[in-house]
């Protein structure tokens, strides 16, 4: 069963397009996705998953299980950056440790979207409240990362509090969170008949756009790998072990708040993923001392492919077994 799940995921066309992007960089091909097209596709993916989640949410009955699942997700986003910071600061600067910890405490919407496709392969359905949890988990990790840097920054002093408030606000109102939450609300309010009118756009072409986006992610990841290896073995090991550890622990512990396998699998994915959009943007604004040449390749070029190859079958098996 384990081997079959792994093979099934490794032959997923979306994943193979990611590999194609890596190969294109290694071969020094001029293949690339135009920046404007890439941005449109990422916006489309967030819109589609948010809208479909809203439709699912409209058919759900709110329960204490959903309430506890939401609290559990937010708690994950607070705990992960806190404990990883103390591991990271043994080898990295305070600024880099805080930035990496925030990235691994936050979430990757693209990993989430890819996991939705994996759920469909398993003939399971994403529940709408998981989209809301995804959006709610992005900001707390940024806030915790900033607070930890402030607490341990003995040389440069704490960052300007006004600037920090700006970044905290930005973490709650950045484009990806706004689009996910907005699409979730619109999908929730739309009737089944109204949603049916745009179903060809929100559903039918989704996997094709995901494949092209992952091709772009493969190209971007391949280009960032070169500078990453100058930091030694520690970032590489961390970027492999920590997400697998986080995802596995959450896949098991999530049984305390929900028995639904798809919910537990998605919670595991969210806890295992690392942000390479919202967190880098926030850190660039408030912690310019943090090196993006470190935390971006860790999240995008190492953790992302680890999660979509080894991680997803592992988390699904653990969620199913416990």
Buried (B, 14 or more C-beta within 10 A) or exposed (E): EEEEBBEBBBEBBBBBBBBBBBBBBEEEEEBBBEEEEBEEBBBBBBBBBBBBBBBBBBEEEEEEBBEEBBEBBBEBBBBBBBEBBEBBBEBBBBBBBBBBBBBBBBBBBBBBBBBBBBBEEBEBEBBBBBBBBBBBBBBBBBBBBBBBBBEBBEEEEEBEEEEBEBBBEBBBEBBBBBBBBBBBBBBBEBEEEEBEEEEEEBBEEBEEBBBBBBBBBBBBBBBBBEBBEEBEEEBBEBBBEBBBEBBBBBBBBBBEBBEBBBBBBBBBBBBBBBBBBBBBBBBEBBBEBBBBBBBBBBBBBBBBBBBBBBBBBBBBBBBBEE
